[in-house]
Amino acid sequence: MAEITFEITKELGVISETARGWTRELNLVSWNDREPKYDIRDWSPDHTRMSKGVSLTEEEMQKLVELFAARDEEDSFE
């Protein structure tokens, strides 16, 4: 299996943290020396290990933000 390389080019923020110190983060990540994408996943405290996550292009992230902003009140958890 080919090695996957990554570089966190910009840390945008922590979404949540587990009791074990892992954090769910939104970052810009370059995978295999490609153009960075928005990336949401859990990271170990030293950023050497990660969980499965999702990477989004600029256009996909914009659409996600639009969909979230346009949701109905009834779609909220509260």
C-alpha positions in Angstrom: 0.0 0.0 0.0 1.3 3.4 -0.9 2.3 5.8 1.9 -0.1 8.7 2.4 1.6 12.0 3.2 -0.1 15.1 4.6 0.7 18.6 5.7 -1.6 20.7 7.8 -1.1 24.0 6.0 -3.4 26.0 8.3 -5.1 25.1 11.6 -8.6 26.8 11.4 -10.0 25.6 14.8 -10.9 22.9 17.3 -14.5 21.8 17.1 -14.4 19.5 20.2 -12.1 17.5 22.4 -12.3 14.0 23.8 -11.3 12.9 27.4 -8.2 11.3 25.9 -7.0 14.6 24.5 -7.8 14.0 20.8 -9.4 17.0 19.1 -11.9 17.2 16.2 -10.6 20.0 14.0 -11.2 22.0 10.9 -7.9 22.5 9.1 -6.6 23.1 5.6 -4.7 19.9 4.7 -2.5 19.0 1.7 -2.7 15.3 1.0 0.1 13.7 -1.1 1.4 17.2 -2.1 -1.9 18.2 -3.7 -3.8 21.5 -3.3 -5.0 21.9 0.3 -8.6 21.1 1.1 -10.8 21.8 4.1 -10.6 18.8 6.4 -12.6 17.7 9.4 -11.3 14.8 11.5 -10.0 13.8 14.9 -6.3 14.3 15.6 -4.0 13.0 18.3 -2.5 15.7 20.5 0.8 15.7 18.5 -0.9 15.5 15.1 0.9 12.3 14.2 -2.2 10.1 14.3 -5.7 10.8 12.9 -9.1 9.2 12.5 -11.1 8.9 9.3 -12.5 12.2 8.2 -13.8 14.2 5.3 -12.0 16.6 3.0 -13.9 19.3 1.1 -12.9 21.6 -1.8 -13.5 25.3 -1.5 -16.8 24.9 -3.5 -18.0 22.0 -1.3 -17.2 23.9 1.9 -19.1 26.9 0.6 -22.1 24.7 -0.2 -22.0 23.1 3.3 -22.0 26.5 4.9 -25.0 27.6 2.7 -26.9 24.4 3.6 -26.3 24.9 7.3 -27.3 28.5 7.2 -30.5 27.7 5.2 -31.7 24.8 7.5 -35.1 25.1 9.0 -35.6 25.7 12.8 -37.1 22.3 13.1 -33.9 20.7 11.8 -32.0 21.9 14.9 -31.3 19.6 17.8 -32.7 22.1 20.3 
